[in-house]
């Protein structure tokens, strides 16, 4: 893995956007995650500055990646991204 990059499914889990990596992988594989406007697979390497759009049924969450780290305490997880928009 190149420094400054992290797999999409792992980022979603580490940032606590999605609680389990297996669930993050499923959501990606179903085409419900876009990175920079393109449908993304779970293994896509993401970096700071990337924009994510995650579809949870009718709910849509748009984020900008601020930092990528392998592991963070739960209290710091929200520091890894910035919410751009949330549509329910």
LOLUM-744803 format. One record per residue: residue number from 0; residue in one letter; x, y, z of N, C-alpha, C in turn. Coordinates in nm, 4 decimals. Layout:
! residues N
SESE    k  r      n_c1      n_c2      n_c3     ca_c1     ca_c2     ca_c3      c_c1      c_c2      c_c3
SESE  NUM  A         X         Y         Z         X         Y         Z         X         Y         Z
...
This chain:
! residues 88
SESE    k  r      n_c1      n_c2      n_c3     ca_c1     ca_c2     ca_c3      c_c1      c_c2      c_c3
SESE    0  X    0.0848   -0.1186    0.0000    0.0000    0.0000    0.0000    0.0886    0.1239    0.0000
SESE    1  X    0.0589    0.2174   -0.0855    0.1324    0.3430   -0.0942    0.0915    0.4316    0.0228
SESE    2  X    0.1876    0.5013    0.0820    0.1568    0.5920    0.1932    0.0592    0.6992    0.1466
SESE    3  X   -0.0402    0.7297    0.2321   -0.1380    0.8313    0.1960   -0.2583    0.7767    0.1214
SESE    4  X   -0.2616    0.6459    0.1021   -0.3745    0.5814    0.0358   -0.4298    0.4729    0.1270
SESE    5  X   -0.5596    0.4425    0.1099   -0.6225    0.3365    0.1884   -0.7362    0.2788    0.1053
SESE    6  X   -0.7555    0.1483    0.1152   -0.8674    0.0862    0.0435   -0.9985    0.1496    0.0877
SESE    7  X   -1.0899    0.1656   -0.0064   -1.2187    0.2279    0.0211   -1.2938    0.1565    0.1328
SESE    8  X   -1.3048    0.0234    0.1257   -1.3805   -0.0488    0.2291   -1.3176   -0.0318    0.3673
SESE    9  X   -1.1850   -0.0304    0.3733   -1.1180   -0.0118    0.5030   -1.1392    0.1308    0.5539
SESE   10  X   -1.1334    0.2292    0.4645   -1.1576    0.3680    0.5067   -1.2974    0.3828    0.5654
SESE   11  X   -1.3973    0.3242    0.5003   -1.5349    0.3356    0.5487   -1.5491    0.2744    0.6876
SESE   12  X   -1.4771    0.1668    0.7135   -1.4809    0.1022    0.8445   -1.4027    0.1817    0.9484
SESE   13  X   -1.2781    0.2212    0.9173   -1.1935    0.2945    1.0121   -1.2578    0.4280    1.0508
SESE   14  X   -1.3226    0.4933    0.9545   -1.3866    0.6226    0.9804   -1.5220    0.6074    1.0499
SESE   15  X   -1.5667    0.4835    1.0666   -1.6942    0.4511    1.1305   -1.8155    0.4991    1.0498
SESE   16  X   -1.7974    0.5271    0.9210   -1.9113    0.5614    0.8355   -1.9974    0.4361    0.8209
SESE   17  X   -1.9314    0.3216    0.8080   -1.9976    0.1910    0.8054   -1.9271    0.1069    0.9118
SESE   18  X   -2.0039    0.0389    0.9952   -1.9487   -0.0254    1.1142   -1.8599   -0.1473    1.0869
SESE   19  X   -1.8897   -0.2225    0.9802   -1.8130   -0.3447    0.9534   -1.7561   -0.3414    0.8120
SESE   20  X   -1.6341   -0.3911    0.7969   -1.5686   -0.3900    0.6658   -1.6428   -0.4791    0.5658
SESE   21  X   -1.6967   -0.5909    0.6123   -1.7706   -0.6787    0.5208   -1.8935   -0.6072    0.4653
SESE   22  X   -1.9608   -0.5298    0.5496   -2.0771   -0.4538    0.5052   -2.0337   -0.3435    0.4075
SESE   23  X   -1.9210   -0.2783    0.4378   -1.8682   -0.1750    0.3480   -1.8385   -0.2347    0.2104
SESE   24  X   -1.7800   -0.3546    0.2093   -1.7485   -0.4220    0.0827   -1.8765   -0.4535    0.0052
SESE   25  X   -1.9783   -0.5030    0.0743   -2.1064   -0.5338    0.0095   -2.1680   -0.4092   -0.0536
SESE   26  X   -2.1699   -0.3000    0.0209   -2.2289   -0.1754   -0.0295   -2.1528   -0.1271   -0.1521
SESE   27  X   -2.0202   -0.1375   -0.1489   -1.9388   -0.0994   -0.2654   -1.9689   -0.1895   -0.3849
SESE   28  X   -1.9708   -0.3205   -0.3601   -1.9936   -0.4171   -0.4685   -2.1319   -0.4029   -0.5313
SESE   29  X   -2.2276   -0.3473   -0.4574   -2.3624   -0.3253   -0.5113   -2.3708   -0.1958   -0.5922
SESE   30  X   -2.2597   -0.1219   -0.6004   -2.2578    0.0017   -0.6785   -2.3156    0.1214   -0.6053
SESE   31  X   -2.3211    0.1145   -0.4723   -2.3815    0.2214   -0.3928   -2.2822    0.3247   -0.3409
SESE   32  X   -2.1551    0.3147   -0.3851   -2.0545    0.4122   -0.3433   -1.9884    0.4712   -0.4673
SESE   33  X   -1.9863    0.6034   -0.4732   -1.9177    0.6727   -0.5816   -1.7988    0.7471   -0.5230
SESE   34  X   -1.6872    0.7432   -0.5933   -1.5691    0.8202   -0.5553   -1.5394    0.9141   -0.6707
SESE   35  X   -1.5405    1.0428   -0.6424   -1.5193    1.1459   -0.7441   -1.6133    1.1278   -0.8631
SESE   36  X   -1.7386    1.0910   -0.8327   -1.8424    1.0800   -0.9352   -1.8478    0.9484   -1.0101
SESE   37  X   -1.7612    0.8532   -0.9760   -1.7604    0.7236   -1.0452   -1.7904    0.6110   -0.9473
SESE   38  X   -1.8655    0.5113   -0.9923   -1.8936    0.3938   -0.9089   -1.7606    0.3294   -0.8736
SESE   39  X   -1.7430    0.2972   -0.7456   -1.6141    0.2470   -0.6979   -1.6257    0.1087   -0.6359
SESE   40  X   -1.5268    0.0268   -0.6608   -1.5160   -0.1042   -0.5976   -1.4492   -0.0905   -0.4618
SESE   41  X   -1.4659   -0.1912   -0.3774   -1.4142   -0.1883   -0.2403   -1.2628   -0.1714   -0.2346
SESE   42  X   -1.1911   -0.2212   -0.3335   -1.0452   -0.2182   -0.3320   -0.9834   -0.0904   -0.3850
SESE   43  X   -1.0647    0.0051   -0.4275   -1.0108    0.1303   -0.4804   -0.9299    0.2025   -0.3731
SESE   44  X   -0.8120    0.2485   -0.4090   -0.7268    0.3231   -0.3157   -0.7737    0.4688   -0.3133
SESE   45  X   -0.8108    0.5159   -0.1959   -0.8552    0.6547   -0.1842   -0.7503    0.7362   -0.1102
SESE   46  X   -0.7583    0.8678   -0.1270   -0.6601    0.9588   -0.0690   -0.7310    1.0853   -0.0232
SESE   47  X   -0.6652    1.1663    0.0592   -0.7257    1.2936    0.1005   -0.7630    1.3779   -0.0214
SESE   48  X   -0.8798    1.4408   -0.0137   -0.9291    1.5218   -0.1242   -1.0333    1.4495   -0.2079
SESE   49  X   -1.0369    1.3160   -0.2016   -1.1384    1.2400   -0.2758   -1.2761    1.2692   -0.2177
SESE   50  X   -1.3757    1.2695   -0.3052   -1.5141    1.2909   -0.2619   -1.5925    1.1611   -0.2759
SESE   51  X   -1.6586    1.1227   -0.1673   -1.7365    0.9993   -0.1635   -1.8845    1.0317   -0.1583
SESE   52  X   -1.9623    0.9503   -0.2267   -2.1079    0.9595   -0.2215   -2.1576    0.8191   -0.1906
SESE   53  X   -2.2220    0.8031   -0.0757   -2.2651    0.6711   -0.0294   -2.4167    0.6687   -0.0227
SESE   54  X   -2.4761    0.5686   -0.0873   -2.6219    0.5547   -0.0918   -2.6642    0.4427    0.0035
SESE   55  X   -2.7410    0.4802    0.1069   -2.7991    0.3846    0.2016   -2.9489    0.3863    0.1756
SESE   56  X   -2.9954    0.3161    0.0744   -3.1376    0.3234    0.0376   -3.1696    0.4656   -0.0044
SESE   57  X   -3.2727    0.5279    0.0569   -3.3080    0.6655    0.0182   -3.2124    0.7717    0.0752
SESE   58  X   -3.1296    0.7336    0.1723   -3.0359    0.8283    0.2344   -2.9063    0.8347    0.1536
SESE   59  X   -2.8583    0.9564    0.1310   -2.7328    0.9768    0.0584   -2.6405    1.0615    0.1448
SESE   60  X   -2.5169    1.0149    0.1589   -2.4178    1.0854    0.2374   -2.3014    1.1219    0.1463
SESE   61  X   -2.2698    1.2519    0.1387   -2.1575    1.2986    0.0577   -2.0480    1.3484    0.1509
SESE   62  X   -1.9272    1.2947    0.1311   -1.8140    1.3250    0.2182   -1.6927    1.3661    0.1367
SESE   63  X   -1.6035    1.4398    0.2016   -1.4711    1.4639    0.1458   -1.3712    1.4001    0.2410
SESE   64  X   -1.2790    1.3213    0.1865   -1.1766    1.2552    0.2667   -1.0751    1.3614    0.3096
SESE   65  X   -1.0530    1.3716    0.4411   -0.9587    1.4685    0.4957   -0.8250    1.4008    0.5266
SESE   66  X   -0.8307    1.2773    0.5762   -0.7101    1.2044    0.6151   -0.7359    1.0556    0.5992
SESE   67  X   -0.6310    0.9795    0.5716   -0.6432    0.8336    0.5664   -0.5417    0.7735    0.6634
SESE   68  X   -0.5934    0.6915    0.7544   -0.5097    0.6231    0.8524   -0.5617    0.4817    0.8712
SESE   69  X   -0.4695    0.3902    0.9007   -0.5059    0.2492    0.9195   -0.5938    0.2260    1.0406
SESE   70  X   -0.5741    0.3070    1.1435   -0.6445    0.2827    1.2684   -0.6552    0.4136    1.3467
SESE   71  X   -0.7727    0.4424    1.3986   -0.7910    0.5600    1.4836   -0.8881    0.5247    1.5961
SESE   72  X   -0.8730    0.5892    1.7122   -0.9720    0.5696    1.8190   -1.1093    0.6189    1.7723
SESE   73  X   -1.2140    0.5602    1.8245   -1.3507    0.5949    1.7837   -1.3782    0.7445    1.7936
SESE   74  X   -1.3243    0.8088    1.8965   -1.3497    0.9518    1.9160   -1.2895    1.0379    1.8046
SESE   75  X   -1.1874    0.9863    1.7364   -1.1206    1.0627    1.6307   -1.1661    1.0235    1.4904
SESE   76  X   -1.2530    0.9250    1.4798   -1.2941    0.8735    1.3488   -1.3552    0.9815    1.2601
SESE   77  X   -1.4363    1.0692    1.3164   -1.5029    1.1728    1.2376   -1.4048    1.2772    1.1831
SESE   78  X   -1.2815    1.2789    1.2338   -1.1810    1.3727    1.1841   -1.1253    1.3306    1.0489
SESE   79  X   -1.1537    1.2075    1.0063   -1.1006    1.1567    0.8799   -1.1775    1.2080    0.7584
SESE   80  X   -1.2953    1.2660    0.7798   -1.3770    1.3138    0.6681   -1.4546    1.4382    0.7073
SESE   81  X   -1.5047    1.5059    0.6043   -1.5899    1.6235    0.6235   -1.7194    1.5972    0.5485
SESE   82  X   -1.8323    1.6123    0.6172   -1.9627    1.5915    0.5530   -1.9912    1.7108    0.4633
SESE   83  X   -2.0174    1.6834    0.3363   -2.0522    1.7884    0.2401   -2.2038    1.8062    0.2377
SESE   84  X   -2.2743    1.6921    0.2334   -2.4193    1.6968    0.2248   -2.4770    1.5651    0.2735
SESE   85  X   -2.5929    1.5719    0.3368   -2.6635    1.4508    0.3795   -2.8089    1.4667    0.3416
SESE   86  X   -2.8569    1.3762    0.2571   -2.9954    1.3807    0.2105   -3.0682    1.2598    0.2650
SESE   87  X   -3.1805    1.2843    0.3335   -3.2569    1.1717    0.3896   -3.3901    1.1554    0.3194
